[in-house]
């Protein structure tokens, strides 16, 4: 796994030095766009309170312009550091057949282990108190939830976990108890036809499982640190990949207002759960 993108709001020189010294599996690529807006998460940090980070996980296409735009949007909208690991190691699909081939060839258990190592690196040494979240789309959405469930079994679970239209198979990992340890959000299209992966019936079953897990722990989630909240959203009139503006814009099912609503929910969620206090 290579680190394809590191995007963040404008940093104080000391913060930039600390970030460059952060031990990562691979050095960041040269592409490092900056956000210029101020947010709750990008106030000047103390050395012992490192900036929160969001691992942004690609769709089956690879690290294309859309996933880079998503990462930049997260940096702009929250002030967190956004990192995109290159799961295909430089390969990029040009059509659906190639994308399917790349995804089918991906070693999911190893990828999950690599992502877990990235979380550990982000929290290494003096950065041990860093808050880390994950967010992914389609294949990346499923991996985001799987990463959340894997980290839930460690002393330091993820601080936030978001999926856009992707749910991992039970054969990979069980995510039913995820809300007990980790604040989690899912975004799905009502017209999605990918049965068992991201269709609305599967999304609603996931919501039911999560609500059962929360109720079984006294109506709270994330070890009681956060209030009970509605974590699964199904948007009417849109299908799979509805947030992929580069591919969906101009199609009859593309709805900008729906995309904007989903992002507002994501920004509020990440800001609430990744802030230092």
C-alpha positions as CSV (number, residue, x, y, z in Angstrom):
1,X,0.0,0.0,0.0
2,X,1.4,3.4,-1.0
3,X,0.1,6.7,0.3
4,X,-1.2,8.4,-2.8
5,X,-2.5,11.6,-1.3
6,X,-2.0,13.8,1.7
7,X,-4.4,16.8,1.8
8,X,-4.8,19.2,4.6
9,X,-5.7,22.8,5.5
10,X,-2.9,25.4,5.6
11,X,-0.5,24.4,8.4
12,X,1.7,26.3,10.8
13,X,5.4,25.6,9.9
14,X,5.8,23.6,13.2
15,X,2.8,21.5,12.4
16,X,4.1,20.8,8.9
17,X,7.4,19.7,10.3
18,X,5.7,17.4,12.8
19,X,3.5,15.9,10.0
20,X,6.4,15.2,7.7
21,X,8.2,13.5,10.6
22,X,5.2,11.3,11.2
23,X,6.1,7.6,10.6
24,X,4.0,6.3,7.6
25,X,4.2,3.1,5.7
26,X,5.4,5.0,2.6
27,X,6.2,8.7,2.0
28,X,3.4,10.9,0.8
29,X,3.2,11.7,-2.9
30,X,4.0,15.1,-4.2
31,X,0.3,16.0,-4.7
32,X,-0.6,17.9,-1.6
33,X,-3.4,20.4,-2.1
34,X,-4.2,22.7,0.8
35,X,-7.5,24.0,2.1
36,X,-7.6,27.6,3.2
37,X,-10.7,27.7,5.4
38,X,-10.6,27.6,9.2
39,X,-12.6,25.0,11.0
40,X,-12.9,23.6,14.5
41,X,-10.5,20.8,13.7
42,X,-7.7,22.9,12.2
43,X,-7.0,25.4,14.9
44,X,-3.3,25.6,15.8
45,X,-2.7,22.4,17.7
46,X,-0.4,21.8,20.7
47,X,2.4,19.4,20.1
48,X,0.6,16.8,22.3
49,X,-2.7,17.3,20.5
50,X,-2.0,16.4,16.8
51,X,-4.5,17.2,14.1
52,X,-7.2,14.6,13.6
53,X,-6.9,12.5,10.4
54,X,-9.4,10.9,8.1
55,X,-8.3,7.9,5.9
56,X,-10.2,8.2,2.6
57,X,-10.6,4.9,0.8
58,X,-11.0,4.7,-2.9
59,X,-13.8,3.2,-5.1
60,X,-13.0,0.3,-7.3
61,X,-11.6,2.7,-10.0
62,X,-8.5,3.4,-8.0
63,X,-7.0,6.7,-6.9
64,X,-8.7,8.9,-9.6
65,X,-9.5,12.6,-9.7
66,X,-12.8,11.9,-7.9
67,X,-11.3,10.4,-4.8
68,X,-8.8,13.2,-4.7
69,X,-11.6,15.7,-4.9
70,X,-13.4,13.8,-2.1
71,X,-10.3,14.0,0.1
72,X,-9.9,17.7,-0.6
73,X,-13.5,18.3,0.2
74,X,-13.1,16.6,3.6
75,X,-10.1,18.7,4.3
76,X,-12.0,21.8,3.3
77,X,-15.2,20.8,5.2
78,X,-13.6,19.7,8.5
79,X,-10.1,20.9,8.8
80,X,-8.8,17.4,9.4
81,X,-5.8,15.8,7.6
82,X,-7.1,13.6,4.8
83,X,-5.0,10.7,3.5
84,X,-5.8,8.4,0.5
85,X,-3.9,5.1,0.5
86,X,-3.3,3.7,-3.0
87,X,-4.7,0.2,-2.7
88,X,-3.9,-0.7,-6.3
89,X,-0.3,0.6,-6.1
90,X,-0.5,3.0,-9.0
91,X,-3.0,1.1,-11.2
92,X,-6.1,3.0,-12.4
93,X,-9.2,1.5,-14.1
94,X,-10.5,3.1,-17.3
95,X,-13.7,1.1,-17.5
96,X,-15.9,-1.1,-15.3
97,X,-14.4,-4.4,-16.6
98,X,-10.9,-3.3,-15.6
99,X,-12.2,-1.9,-12.3
100,X,-13.9,-5.2,-11.5
101,X,-10.7,-7.1,-12.3
102,X,-8.6,-4.8,-10.0
103,X,-11.1,-5.2,-7.2
104,X,-11.4,-9.0,-7.6
105,X,-7.6,-9.2,-7.5
106,X,-7.4,-7.2,-4.3
107,X,-6.4,-9.2,-1.2
108,X,-9.0,-7.8,1.2
109,X,-7.6,-9.3,4.4
110,X,-4.1,-8.0,3.6
111,X,-5.6,-4.6,2.6
112,X,-7.4,-4.5,5.9
113,X,-4.2,-5.3,7.7
114,X,-2.4,-2.6,5.8
115,X,-5.1,0.0,6.7
116,X,-4.8,-1.0,10.3
117,X,-1.1,-0.5,10.2
118,X,-1.7,3.0,8.7
119,X,-3.9,3.8,11.7
120,X,-1.2,2.6,14.1
121,X,1.4,4.8,12.3
122,X,-0.8,7.8,12.6
123,X,-1.0,7.2,16.3
124,X,2.7,6.3,16.8
125,X,4.9,7.7,19.6
126,X,4.0,11.4,20.4
127,X,1.0,11.2,18.2
128,X,-0.7,8.5,20.3
129,X,-3.6,10.8,21.2
130,X,-4.4,11.5,17.5
131,X,-8.1,11.0,16.6
132,X,-8.5,9.0,13.4
133,X,-11.5,8.3,11.3
134,X,-12.2,6.4,8.1
135,X,-14.4,7.2,5.1
136,X,-14.8,5.2,1.9
137,X,-16.9,4.9,-1.2
138,X,-18.3,1.6,-2.7
139,X,-15.4,-0.8,-2.3
140,X,-13.8,1.7,0.0
141,X,-17.0,2.1,2.0
142,X,-17.0,-1.6,2.7
143,X,-13.3,-1.4,3.7
144,X,-14.0,1.6,5.9
145,X,-16.6,-0.4,7.9
146,X,-14.3,-3.4,8.0
147,X,-11.5,-1.3,9.3
148,X,-13.8,0.1,12.0
149,X,-14.7,-3.4,13.0
150,X,-11.1,-4.6,13.0
151,X,-10.0,-1.6,15.1
152,X,-12.9,-2.2,17.5
153,X,-11.1,-5.2,18.8
154,X,-8.0,-3.1,19.8
155,X,-7.5,-0.8,22.7
156,X,-7.8,2.2,20.4
157,X,-10.9,1.9,18.1
158,X,-11.4,4.4,15.3
159,X,-13.0,7.7,16.5
160,X,-15.4,7.8,13.5
161,X,-16.3,5.6,10.6
162,X,-18.3,6.4,7.4
163,X,-19.3,4.4,4.4
164,X,-20.9,5.5,1.2
165,X,-22.7,2.6,-0.5
166,X,-20.6,-0.3,0.6
167,X,-21.0,-3.0,3.2
168,X,-18.3,-5.7,3.7
169,X,-19.3,-9.4,3.5
170,X,-19.7,-11.3,6.8
171,X,-17.0,-13.7,5.5
172,X,-14.5,-10.8,5.8
173,X,-15.6,-9.4,9.2
174,X,-18.7,-8.9,11.4
175,X,-19.7,-5.3,11.6
176,X,-23.0,-5.8,13.6
177,X,-21.5,-4.6,16.9
178,X,-19.5,-1.7,15.4
179,X,-21.6,1.1,17.0
180,X,-20.8,-0.2,20.4
181,X,-17.2,1.0,20.1
182,X,-17.2,3.4,17.2
183,X,-19.5,6.2,16.0
184,X,-20.5,5.1,12.5
185,X,-22.5,6.5,9.6
186,X,-23.7,4.9,6.3
187,X,-25.1,6.7,3.2
188,X,-27.0,4.7,0.5
189,X,-29.2,5.3,-2.5
190,X,-32.7,4.0,-2.6
191,X,-32.3,3.0,-6.2
192,X,-29.1,1.0,-5.6
193,X,-29.4,-2.5,-7.2
194,X,-26.2,-4.1,-5.8
195,X,-28.0,-6.8,-3.7
196,X,-26.3,-7.7,-0.5
197,X,-23.7,-5.0,-0.9
198,X,-25.4,-1.6,-0.9
199,X,-29.0,-1.9,-1.9
200,X,-31.6,-0.2,0.4
201,X,-32.9,-3.5,1.9
202,X,-29.3,-4.4,2.9
203,X,-28.8,-0.9,4.3
204,X,-32.0,-1.1,6.4
205,X,-31.0,-4.5,7.7
206,X,-27.7,-3.0,8.7
207,X,-29.4,-0.2,10.4
208,X,-31.6,-2.7,12.3
209,X,-28.5,-4.7,13.4
210,X,-26.8,-1.5,14.6
211,X,-29.9,-0.3,16.5
212,X,-30.2,-3.8,18.2
213,X,-26.5,-3.5,19.2
214,X,-27.0,-0.1,20.7
215,X,-30.2,-1.1,22.5
216,X,-28.4,-4.1,24.0
217,X,-25.9,-1.8,25.5
218,X,-28.4,0.4,27.2
219,X,-29.3,2.8,24.3
220,X,-25.8,4.3,24.0
221,X,-23.0,3.6,21.5
222,X,-19.2,4.0,21.4
223,X,-18.9,2.9,25.0
224,X,-21.3,5.6,26.2
225,X,-19.1,8.4,24.9
226,X,-21.7,9.6,22.3
227,X,-25.4,10.0,22.2
228,X,-27.7,7.6,20.3
229,X,-27.9,8.8,16.8
230,X,-29.4,7.7,13.4
231,X,-26.4,6.4,11.5
232,X,-27.9,5.0,8.3
233,X,-29.3,7.3,5.6
234,X,-31.1,6.1,2.5
235,X,-31.6,8.8,-0.1
236,X,-34.6,8.7,-2.4
237,X,-34.2,9.0,-6.2
238,X,-30.5,8.1,-6.4
239,X,-28.6,4.9,-6.9
240,X,-25.2,3.5,-6.4
241,X,-22.3,5.9,-6.6
242,X,-24.6,8.9,-6.2
243,X,-21.7,11.1,-4.7
244,X,-19.4,10.4,-7.6
245,X,-19.9,13.8,-9.3
246,X,-17.3,13.2,-12.1
247,X,-19.1,10.1,-13.3
248,X,-22.7,10.8,-12.4
249,X,-23.1,14.6,-13.0
250,X,-25.4,15.1,-16.0
251,X,-27.2,11.8,-15.6
252,X,-31.0,11.8,-14.8
253,X,-30.4,10.3,-11.3
254,X,-27.7,12.8,-10.3
255,X,-29.1,15.1,-7.5
256,X,-26.8,17.8,-6.3
257,X,-29.0,18.6,-3.4
258,X,-28.7,15.0,-2.2
259,X,-25.0,15.0,-2.5
260,X,-24.8,18.3,-0.6
261,X,-27.0,17.0,2.2
262,X,-24.9,13.8,2.6
263,X,-21.7,15.9,2.8
264,X,-23.3,18.2,5.4
265,X,-24.1,15.2,7.5
266,X,-20.6,13.8,7.1
267,X,-18.9,17.1,8.0
268,X,-21.0,17.5,11.1
269,X,-20.4,13.9,12.2
270,X,-16.6,14.0,11.6
271,X,-16.3,17.3,13.4
272,X,-18.2,16.1,16.4
273,X,-16.3,12.9,16.8
274,X,-12.8,13.9,15.8
275,X,-12.5,17.1,17.8
276,X,-10.0,17.1,20.7
277,X,-12.5,17.9,23.5
